[in-house]
Amino acid sequence: QGGKYWIHKYLRSPNIKFINVPVLKMHEPGITNALKNHIGVAAGTYYGYNKISGNGSYRLLHHSQFNSTYNYKTWQDEEIVDLASCIDKIDLNVVDALLCLETQKTCTSGCANQVRLNTIIVGADPVAVDHVSTKIIGSNPDDIAHITMAAKIGLGTNDADSITVLGESLSRYTYRFSRSGGSPHSTYGQ
């Protein structure tokens, strides 16, 4: 925790309602979901609209942009948590798990990596939402560094015993997503 970022001033206002609406998919940090979606709060006018081709010296390292100064595997996760902590309060996370993406964050040729789960995951706690979503895709939440780091700084809970799941059983929706071979996150846990 402790990064400094350009974000819109209203994201720090206690008077707004913040609703986060990610799509459940695989990505380099293991999962793109409620916490990873906060990469979007960084101002595009400073960081570029893909967040890696910024204005002057500003750019985010959440993509494959890295150099020997940074340990890419850990810095990417720290950046996700830093940006999520920039928001004063996340009121609701609504995860679109209707049509998900395995192996990577975009459709492959013919969208062969789409997985239809036909569900929505909703919760106020972004860490708990990511915990549940990670289990649904057949992964261990404790192997996703940004989930455990976010829990450690108080953004939510990563403790299964403290998370109440309403509706259908998680086992009904669990589907082991195929992993991409190009990222260390797809091969190793923490």
MIMARLO-45404 format. One record per residue (C-alpha): x negated, z, y negated; residue number from 1. Coordinates in steps of 0.2 Angstrom, whole numbers, always signed. Example, Ala and Ser with C-alpha at 12.3 -4.5 7.8 and 13.67 -1.06 7.14 Angstrom:
[[-62; +39; +22]; 1],
[[-68; +36; +5]; 2],
END
This chain:
[[+0; +0; +0]; 1],
[[-6; -3; -18]; 2],
[[-6; -21; -21]; 3],
[[-1; -27; -38]; 4],
[[+11; -42; -39]; 5],
[[+20; -52; -52]; 6],
[[+39; -50; -48]; 7],
[[+55; -52; -58]; 8],
[[+59; -37; -68]; 9],
[[+76; -35; -61]; 10],
[[+69; -32; -44]; 11],
[[+63; -15; -51]; 12],
[[+80; -11; -59]; 13],
[[+90; +3; -51]; 14],
[[+106; -5; -58]; 15],
[[+106; -21; -46]; 16],
[[+111; -23; -28]; 17],
[[+98; -31; -17]; 18],
[[+104; -40; -2]; 19],
[[+90; -48; +9]; 20],
[[+96; -62; +20]; 21],
[[+82; -68; +32]; 22],
[[+84; -80; +47]; 23],
[[+76; -73; +63]; 24],
[[+61; -83; +68]; 25],
[[+43; -82; +74]; 26],
[[+29; -83; +62]; 27],
[[+10; -79; +61]; 28],
[[+13; -60; +59]; 29],
[[+24; -60; +75]; 30],
[[+41; -61; +67]; 31],
[[+49; -67; +51]; 32],
[[+63; -56; +46]; 33],
[[+68; -42; +34]; 34],
[[+51; -36; +29]; 35],
[[+42; -53; +29]; 36],
[[+56; -61; +19]; 37],
[[+50; -51; +4]; 38],
[[+36; -63; +2]; 39],
[[+49; -72; -8]; 40],
[[+50; -59; -22]; 41],
[[+33; -64; -28]; 42],
[[+35; -75; -44]; 43],
[[+34; -93; -40]; 44],
[[+28; -97; -58]; 45],
[[+12; -87; -54]; 46],
[[+9; -90; -36]; 47],
[[+16; -107; -34]; 48],
[[+32; -111; -25]; 49],
[[+24; -111; -8]; 50],
[[+16; -94; -14]; 51],
[[-2; -101; -9]; 52],
[[-6; -113; -23]; 53],
[[-4; -102; -38]; 54],
[[-7; -102; -56]; 55],
[[-25; -99; -60]; 56],
[[-32; -85; -48]; 57],
[[-15; -80; -42]; 58],
[[-10; -84; -24]; 59],
[[-4; -75; -9]; 60],
[[-13; -74; +7]; 61],
[[+2; -74; +18]; 62],
[[-2; -91; +25]; 63],
[[-17; -98; +33]; 64],
[[-26; -96; +16]; 65],
[[-40; -84; +19]; 66],
[[-59; -82; +17]; 67],
[[-73; -70; +23]; 68],
[[-68; -58; +10]; 69],
[[-52; -53; +19]; 70],
[[-48; -49; +36]; 71],
[[-33; -61; +38]; 72],
[[-25; -52; +53]; 73],
[[-23; -36; +44]; 74],
[[-22; -42; +26]; 75],
[[-7; -53; +29]; 76],
[[+3; -38; +36]; 77],
[[-3; -27; +21]; 78],
[[+3; -40; +9]; 79],
[[+21; -40; +18]; 80],
[[+22; -22; +16]; 81],
[[+16; -21; -2]; 82],
[[+29; -34; -7]; 83],
[[+43; -25; +2]; 84],
[[+38; -9; -7]; 85],
[[+39; -17; -24]; 86],
[[+58; -17; -23]; 87],
[[+66; +0; -28]; 88],
[[+79; -1; -15]; 89],
[[+85; -13; -2]; 90],
[[+104; -11; -1]; 91],
[[+107; -22; +14]; 92],
[[+98; -33; +26]; 93],
[[+109; -47; +34]; 94],
[[+99; -56; +47]; 95],
[[+105; -74; +52]; 96],
[[+102; -74; +71]; 97],
[[+114; -87; +75]; 98],
[[+102; -101; +77]; 99],
[[+84; -94; +78]; 100],
[[+67; -102; +79]; 101],
[[+54; -98; +92]; 102],
[[+35; -103; +92]; 103],
[[+35; -105; +73]; 104],
[[+44; -104; +57]; 105],
[[+50; -122; +56]; 106],
[[+58; -134; +68]; 107],
[[+47; -143; +79]; 108],
[[+50; -162; +84]; 109],
[[+69; -163; +87]; 110],
[[+71; -144; +84]; 111],
[[+66; -141; +102]; 112],
[[+61; -123; +97]; 113],
[[+79; -118; +91]; 114],
[[+87; -103; +101]; 115],
[[+105; -100; +99]; 116],
[[+109; -81; +99]; 117],
[[+125; -82; +90]; 118],
[[+124; -65; +82]; 119],
[[+121; -57; +65]; 120],
[[+110; -41; +63]; 121],
[[+115; -30; +48]; 122],
[[+107; -14; +42]; 123],
[[+102; -5; +26]; 124],
[[+85; +0; +33]; 125],
[[+73; -15; +34]; 126],
[[+61; -7; +46]; 127],
[[+75; -3; +58]; 128],
[[+82; -20; +57]; 129],
[[+65; -28; +61]; 130],
[[+63; -15; +75]; 131],
[[+80; -21; +83]; 132],
[[+76; -39; +79]; 133],
[[+59; -38; +87]; 134],
[[+67; -31; +103]; 135],
[[+80; -45; +103]; 136],
[[+66; -58; +104]; 137],
[[+58; -49; +118]; 138],
[[+43; -41; +109]; 139],
[[+37; -23; +106]; 140],
[[+40; -17; +88]; 141],
[[+25; -6; +89]; 142],
[[+14; -22; +91]; 143],
[[+20; -29; +74]; 144],
[[+8; -22; +61]; 145],
[[+19; -24; +46]; 146],
[[+33; -15; +55]; 147],
[[+23; +1; +59]; 148],
[[+14; +1; +42]; 149],
[[+31; +0; +33]; 150],
[[+37; +15; +43]; 151],
[[+21; +24; +39]; 152],
[[+24; +22; +20]; 153],
[[+42; +27; +21]; 154],
[[+51; +10; +20]; 155],
[[+62; +15; +35]; 156],
[[+61; +20; +53]; 157],
[[+52; +12; +68]; 158],
[[+58; +26; +80]; 159],
[[+70; +19; +93]; 160],
[[+78; +36; +95]; 161],
[[+83; +37; +77]; 162],
[[+91; +19; +76]; 163],
[[+109; +18; +80]; 164],
[[+115; +1; +86]; 165],
[[+134; -3; +85]; 166],
[[+143; -17; +93]; 167],
[[+136; -26; +109]; 168],
[[+122; -20; +119]; 169],
[[+104; -26; +114]; 170],
[[+101; -32; +132]; 171],
[[+116; -44; +130]; 172],
[[+106; -53; +116]; 173],
[[+88; -51; +122]; 174],
[[+79; -67; +124]; 175],
[[+60; -68; +127]; 176],
[[+55; -80; +113]; 177],
[[+40; -92; +117]; 178],
[[+25; -88; +107]; 179],
[[+14; -100; +97]; 180],
[[-4; -101; +103]; 181],
[[-12; -103; +86]; 182],
[[-11; -85; +79]; 183],
[[-19; -69; +84]; 184],
[[-3; -61; +82]; 185],
[[+5; -71; +96]; 186],
[[-9; -65; +109]; 187],
[[-13; -47; +104]; 188],
[[-3; -32; +98]; 189],
[[-11; -19; +87]; 190],
END
